[in-house]
């Protein structure tokens, strides 16, 4: 998505200037429009706005100038035609699915999902008469067996939360498109900086702006990106009438976050690579999972789809919940928190937090054990982080 002015810009320039729409006052930073409604010059203009003949704003639940700048900037970074911002990442996931589905439809999804995504797929969609099959995302034979004539939509995360399983986007997209199904990809862990699913055949991409886009733990936000036709024909009316609108203030924060996301993420990836290599060699660690490690089961796919390994490392400690809790409680710099993508390093125990509600049987199917922890690497000095992690590991 670009215009004549931005067509030749590189990603880092787009992150700072794309979508900028200055008011007559000529402000340097993006203007923050906190109003809920808008006035019209006359009754005819009001009618034209509601009909769609006039492109101006109607109501901030439908659209807002600050939110529109965020949508334009993110669309350009992602390489998508259009974007619609939402109040949170989960509202983006829910809207991207429900806006295109109806009773009798069939969805195929990867089994390795964030807890709330798992709830939507396995609990909510079936209530609407939508059939859902879960597959092991790395197994293309399972995708081939599950995707059939009548499959409406395919959904997956890559990398997945928290096991960092990767899915071959191009291969699954080809299978889905062969039966006319749309492909929805949750690209939260990679961001458009490390991976652009549209380039591999995805039809819809969803994000939680709460993570790397904000990057400093301040606001919630989400986004759905796709073709202009999908946004206009399916998503826009669903979101306008169900109401999960992004606030102008949150959009303003996220706009400022996009300006530095590439710079922050580059440093976080470097830190994560160094720390993952350290963790892999520690005797208390049974298994370290990180797409940038040569020992990662899908290292070759990571090299093809991603430009770096990301900011998240997942590792299994020898032992179980007791040892994992002892490790977390022994940390002095890294904070215990279920968020990720923050400037501060954060760590969580998925089995008792983000994936608690999934249940032990489903957790076992995707390899989430009681000794597993998920580390989101921040911007601290990596030497300090490694000292903190090593001290906690040594004291288990």
C-alpha positions as CSV (number, residue, x, y, z in Angstrom):
1,X,0.0,0.0,0.0
2,X,1.7,3.2,-1.1
3,X,1.1,6.5,-2.9
4,X,3.4,8.4,-5.3
5,X,5.1,10.1,-2.4
6,X,6.0,6.9,-0.6
7,X,6.5,4.5,-3.5
8,X,10.3,4.6,-3.4
9,X,10.7,4.6,0.4
10,X,12.5,1.9,2.3
11,X,10.9,0.2,5.3
12,X,12.7,2.3,8.0
13,X,11.5,5.5,6.3
14,X,8.0,4.2,6.0
15,X,8.0,3.3,9.8
16,X,8.6,7.0,10.6
17,X,6.7,8.8,7.9
18,X,4.1,6.6,6.1
19,X,0.5,7.7,6.7
20,X,1.5,11.1,8.1
21,X,-1.5,13.4,7.7
22,X,-0.8,16.8,9.2
23,X,-3.5,19.2,10.2
24,X,-3.5,22.8,9.0
25,X,-1.4,23.5,12.1
26,X,1.6,21.7,10.7
27,X,2.5,19.6,13.8
28,X,5.7,17.5,13.6
29,X,4.4,14.6,15.7
30,X,1.1,13.0,14.5
31,X,-2.0,14.8,15.8
32,X,-4.0,13.1,18.5
33,X,-7.8,13.3,17.7
34,X,-9.6,12.3,20.9
35,X,-13.1,13.3,19.6
36,X,-15.8,10.6,19.3
37,X,-17.8,12.3,16.6
38,X,-17.5,14.7,13.6
39,X,-19.6,17.5,12.2
40,X,-20.7,18.1,8.6
41,X,-20.9,21.3,6.6
42,X,-24.5,20.5,5.6
43,X,-27.1,17.7,5.6
44,X,-26.1,16.7,2.1
45,X,-22.5,16.0,3.2
46,X,-23.7,13.9,6.1
47,X,-25.8,11.8,3.8
48,X,-22.8,11.4,1.4
49,X,-20.6,10.3,4.2
50,X,-23.0,7.5,5.3
51,X,-23.6,6.4,1.7
52,X,-19.9,6.3,1.1
53,X,-19.6,9.0,-1.6
54,X,-17.7,11.3,0.7
55,X,-14.5,9.8,2.2
56,X,-14.6,11.9,5.4
57,X,-15.0,10.5,9.0
58,X,-18.4,9.7,10.6
59,X,-17.8,8.4,14.1
60,X,-14.6,7.2,15.8
61,X,-16.0,3.7,16.2
62,X,-16.0,3.6,12.3
63,X,-12.7,5.5,11.8
64,X,-10.6,8.2,13.3
65,X,-7.8,10.4,11.8
66,X,-5.1,9.2,14.3
67,X,-6.2,5.5,13.9
68,X,-6.2,6.0,10.1
69,X,-2.5,7.1,10.2
70,X,-1.6,4.0,12.2
71,X,-3.5,1.8,9.7
72,X,-1.8,3.3,6.7
73,X,1.7,3.1,8.3
74,X,1.3,-0.6,9.3
75,X,-0.2,-1.5,5.9
76,X,2.9,-0.1,4.2
77,X,5.2,-1.9,6.5
78,X,3.4,-5.2,6.0
79,X,3.0,-4.8,2.3
80,X,-0.8,-5.1,2.4
81,X,-3.4,-3.2,0.5
82,X,-5.5,-2.3,3.6
83,X,-5.6,-2.4,7.3
84,X,-8.3,-2.1,10.0
85,X,-7.1,-1.5,13.6
86,X,-8.9,-3.1,16.6
87,X,-8.9,-2.7,20.3
88,X,-6.7,-5.7,21.0
89,X,-4.9,-8.5,19.2
90,X,-7.5,-11.0,20.2
91,X,-10.3,-8.8,18.8
92,X,-8.3,-8.8,15.5
93,X,-8.2,-12.6,15.5
94,X,-11.9,-13.0,16.3
95,X,-12.9,-10.5,13.7
96,X,-10.7,-11.9,11.0
97,X,-12.4,-15.3,11.4
98,X,-16.0,-14.4,12.2
99,X,-16.4,-11.8,9.5
100,X,-16.0,-14.4,6.8
101,X,-17.5,-17.5,8.5
102,X,-21.1,-18.8,8.9
103,X,-22.8,-21.9,10.1
104,X,-21.8,-25.0,8.1
105,X,-18.3,-23.7,7.2
106,X,-15.1,-25.7,7.9
107,X,-11.9,-24.3,9.4
108,X,-8.5,-26.1,9.6
109,X,-6.1,-24.7,12.2
110,X,-2.7,-25.6,13.6
111,X,-2.9,-27.2,17.1
112,X,-0.1,-25.1,18.5
113,X,-2.0,-21.9,19.4
114,X,-2.0,-19.2,22.0
115,X,-4.5,-20.1,24.7
116,X,-7.1,-17.5,23.7
117,X,-6.8,-18.4,20.0
118,X,-7.3,-22.1,21.0
119,X,-10.5,-21.0,22.9
120,X,-11.9,-19.2,19.9
121,X,-11.2,-22.1,17.5
122,X,-12.3,-25.0,19.8
123,X,-15.0,-23.4,22.0
124,X,-16.6,-20.4,20.3
125,X,-16.6,-21.3,16.6
126,X,-18.4,-24.7,17.1
127,X,-21.2,-22.8,18.9
128,X,-21.9,-21.1,15.6
129,X,-22.1,-24.4,13.8
130,X,-18.6,-24.0,12.3
131,X,-16.6,-27.2,12.2
132,X,-12.9,-27.0,13.2
133,X,-10.1,-29.5,12.7
134,X,-6.8,-29.1,14.4
135,X,-3.5,-30.5,12.9
136,X,0.1,-30.6,13.7
137,X,1.3,-27.5,11.9
138,X,4.7,-28.8,10.8
139,X,3.1,-32.0,9.2
140,X,2.1,-31.1,5.6
141,X,0.4,-34.5,5.3
142,X,-2.0,-33.6,8.1
143,X,-2.8,-30.4,6.3
144,X,-3.5,-32.3,3.1
145,X,-5.8,-34.7,4.9
146,X,-7.7,-32.0,6.7
147,X,-8.1,-29.4,4.0
148,X,-11.0,-30.5,1.7
149,X,-13.6,-29.2,-0.7
150,X,-15.8,-27.0,1.5
151,X,-13.0,-25.8,3.7
152,X,-13.5,-22.0,4.1
153,X,-10.6,-20.8,6.1
154,X,-7.1,-21.9,7.4
155,X,-5.6,-20.3,10.5
156,X,-2.2,-20.6,12.1
157,X,0.5,-18.9,14.1
158,X,4.1,-19.0,12.9
159,X,6.1,-19.0,15.0
160,X,3.6,-20.5,17.5
161,X,3.1,-19.5,21.1
162,X,5.0,-20.7,23.1
163,X,6.7,-23.7,21.4
164,X,7.9,-21.6,18.4
165,X,6.7,-24.2,15.9
166,X,7.0,-22.9,12.3
167,X,4.6,-23.6,9.5
168,X,5.5,-23.5,5.8
169,X,3.3,-20.6,4.8
170,X,3.7,-21.1,1.1
171,X,3.0,-24.9,1.2
172,X,-0.1,-24.5,3.3
173,X,-1.4,-21.6,1.3
174,X,-1.1,-23.6,-1.9
175,X,-3.2,-26.4,-0.3
176,X,-5.8,-24.0,1.0
177,X,-6.1,-22.0,-2.3
178,X,-6.5,-25.3,-4.1
179,X,-10.0,-25.6,-2.5
180,X,-10.8,-21.9,-2.5
181,X,-10.0,-21.4,1.3
182,X,-8.5,-18.2,2.7
183,X,-5.3,-18.3,4.8
184,X,-5.2,-16.2,8.0
185,X,-1.8,-16.0,9.7
186,X,-1.1,-14.7,13.1
187,X,2.3,-12.9,12.7
188,X,2.7,-11.5,16.2
189,X,6.0,-13.1,17.1
190,X,7.7,-12.1,13.9
191,X,6.1,-8.7,13.1
192,X,6.3,-7.4,9.5
193,X,10.0,-6.7,10.1
194,X,11.0,-10.4,10.4
195,X,8.3,-12.0,8.2
196,X,5.8,-10.9,5.7
197,X,3.2,-13.7,5.2
198,X,1.5,-12.0,2.3
199,X,4.7,-12.6,0.3
200,X,4.3,-16.4,0.9
201,X,0.6,-16.6,-0.1
202,X,-1.3,-15.5,3.1
203,X,-4.6,-13.7,2.4
204,X,-5.1,-12.1,5.9
205,X,-2.6,-11.2,8.5
206,X,-3.4,-10.4,12.2
207,X,-1.3,-8.6,14.8
208,X,-1.3,-7.7,18.4
209,X,0.1,-4.2,18.5
210,X,0.4,-4.7,22.3
211,X,3.6,-6.6,21.7
212,X,6.5,-5.3,19.6
213,X,4.7,-2.4,18.0
214,X,4.2,-0.7,21.3
215,X,7.2,-2.4,22.8
216,X,7.1,-0.7,26.1
217,X,4.0,-2.2,27.9
218,X,1.7,0.8,27.6
219,X,-1.4,0.1,25.5
220,X,-3.5,-2.6,23.9
221,X,-4.1,-2.8,20.2
222,X,-4.6,-5.1,17.2
223,X,-4.9,-5.0,13.5
224,X,-6.2,-7.0,10.5
225,X,-4.5,-6.6,7.2
226,X,-5.6,-7.9,3.8
227,X,-6.7,-6.9,0.4
228,X,-8.9,-3.9,0.0
229,X,-11.7,-6.2,-1.2
230,X,-11.6,-8.3,2.0
231,X,-11.6,-5.3,4.2
232,X,-14.5,-3.6,2.4
233,X,-16.6,-6.7,1.7
234,X,-16.1,-8.7,4.9
235,X,-14.3,-7.0,7.8
236,X,-15.3,-3.4,7.8
237,X,-19.0,-3.8,8.5
238,X,-18.3,-6.6,11.1
239,X,-16.0,-4.3,13.0
240,X,-18.1,-1.2,12.7
241,X,-21.2,-2.8,14.1
242,X,-19.6,-5.0,16.8
243,X,-17.5,-2.2,18.1
244,X,-13.9,-3.3,19.0
245,X,-12.5,0.0,17.9
246,X,-8.9,1.1,18.6
247,X,-8.8,4.3,20.7
248,X,-7.1,7.3,19.2
249,X,-4.7,7.5,22.1
250,X,-3.6,3.9,21.7
251,X,-3.2,4.5,17.9
252,X,-1.0,7.5,18.7
253,X,1.2,5.4,21.1
254,X,1.5,2.6,18.5
255,X,2.4,5.1,15.8
256,X,5.3,6.3,17.9
257,X,6.2,2.6,18.6
258,X,6.3,1.8,14.9
259,X,9.0,4.4,14.4
260,X,11.5,2.5,16.4
261,X,10.2,-1.1,16.1
262,X,12.8,-2.2,13.6
263,X,15.7,-0.8,15.6
264,X,14.4,-2.3,18.9
265,X,13.7,-5.7,17.3
266,X,17.2,-5.9,15.7
267,X,18.8,-5.5,19.1
268,X,16.4,-7.9,20.8
269,X,17.1,-10.5,18.1
270,X,20.8,-10.2,18.6
271,X,20.4,-10.5,22.4
272,X,18.1,-13.5,22.0
273,X,20.5,-15.3,19.7
274,X,23.3,-14.9,22.2
275,X,21.2,-16.0,25.1
276,X,19.7,-18.9,23.3
277,X,23.2,-20.2,22.6
278,X,24.1,-19.9,26.2
279,X,20.9,-21.6,27.4
280,X,21.4,-24.5,24.9
281,X,24.7,-25.3,26.7
282,X,23.5,-25.2,30.3
283,X,23.2,-28.5,32.1
284,X,19.9,-27.4,33.8
285,X,18.3,-26.9,30.3
286,X,16.9,-30.0,28.7
287,X,15.9,-28.3,25.4
288,X,16.2,-24.8,24.0
289,X,13.9,-23.7,21.2
290,X,14.8,-20.7,19.1
291,X,14.5,-20.3,15.3
292,X,18.0,-18.9,15.1
293,X,19.7,-22.0,16.6
294,X,21.1,-24.6,14.2
295,X,19.7,-27.2,16.5
296,X,16.1,-25.8,16.0
297,X,14.1,-28.6,14.3
298,X,12.9,-26.2,11.6
299,X,16.0,-24.1,11.2
300,X,16.0,-24.4,7.4
301,X,12.4,-23.2,7.2
302,X,13.2,-20.3,9.5
303,X,16.1,-19.3,7.2
304,X,13.6,-19.2,4.3
305,X,10.7,-17.4,5.9
306,X,12.2,-15.2,8.5
307,X,15.0,-12.6,8.5
308,X,16.0,-13.3,12.1
309,X,15.0,-15.6,14.9
310,X,12.9,-13.2,16.9
311,X,12.9,-12.0,20.5
312,X,11.3,-15.0,22.1
313,X,13.1,-18.1,23.4
314,X,11.3,-21.1,24.9
315,X,13.2,-23.8,26.9
316,X,12.5,-26.8,29.0
317,X,14.1,-27.2,32.3
318,X,15.1,-30.5,33.7
319,X,12.4,-31.3,36.3
320,X,8.9,-29.9,36.4
321,X,6.8,-27.1,37.9
322,X,8.8,-27.0,41.1
323,X,12.1,-26.4,39.3
324,X,10.5,-24.0,36.8
325,X,9.0,-21.9,39.7
326,X,12.3,-22.0,41.5
327,X,14.1,-20.7,38.4
328,X,11.5,-17.9,37.9
329,X,11.6,-16.9,41.5
330,X,15.4,-16.7,41.4
331,X,15.6,-14.1,38.7
332,X,16.5,-10.6,39.7
333,X,16.5,-8.6,36.4
334,X,14.0,-10.5,34.2
335,X,10.4,-9.9,35.3
336,X,7.7,-12.6,35.6
337,X,5.0,-11.5,33.2
338,X,2.8,-13.1,30.5
339,X,3.4,-10.2,28.0
340,X,6.1,-10.3,25.3
341,X,7.9,-8.0,22.8
342,X,8.7,-5.5,25.6
343,X,11.8,-3.4,26.1
344,X,12.1,-5.2,29.4
345,X,12.9,-8.9,29.4
346,X,9.9,-10.9,30.6
347,X,9.4,-14.6,31.4
348,X,6.4,-16.8,32.0
349,X,5.4,-20.4,32.8
350,X,2.9,-21.2,30.0
351,X,1.4,-24.3,31.7
352,X,0.1,-22.2,34.6
353,X,-0.5,-18.9,32.8
354,X,-1.1,-18.3,29.0
355,X,-2.0,-22.0,28.3
356,X,-3.5,-23.0,31.7
357,X,-7.1,-23.1,30.3
358,X,-6.1,-25.3,27.3
359,X,-5.8,-28.3,29.7
360,X,-3.1,-30.9,30.3
361,X,-4.1,-33.2,27.4
362,X,-3.9,-30.5,24.8
363,X,-0.7,-29.0,26.3
364,X,0.9,-32.5,26.0
365,X,0.0,-32.7,22.3
366,X,1.9,-29.6,21.5
367,X,4.8,-30.3,23.9
368,X,4.0,-27.8,26.6
369,X,5.3,-29.4,29.8
370,X,5.5,-28.3,33.4
371,X,9.2,-27.5,33.0
372,X,8.7,-25.2,30.0
373,X,9.3,-21.4,30.3
374,X,9.0,-18.7,27.7
375,X,11.5,-15.8,27.7
376,X,10.8,-12.6,25.9
377,X,14.2,-10.9,25.5
378,X,14.4,-7.1,26.0
379,X,16.9,-4.4,25.5
380,X,19.0,-4.8,28.6
381,X,22.7,-5.5,28.3
382,X,22.9,-9.2,27.2
383,X,25.8,-9.8,29.7
384,X,23.5,-8.8,32.6
385,X,20.7,-11.0,31.3
386,X,23.0,-14.0,31.0
387,X,24.4,-13.5,34.5
388,X,20.8,-13.3,35.9
389,X,19.6,-16.3,34.0
390,X,22.7,-18.4,34.8
391,X,22.5,-17.5,38.5
392,X,18.8,-18.6,38.6
393,X,19.6,-21.8,36.7
394,X,22.5,-22.7,39.0
395,X,20.3,-22.3,42.0
396,X,17.4,-24.6,40.9
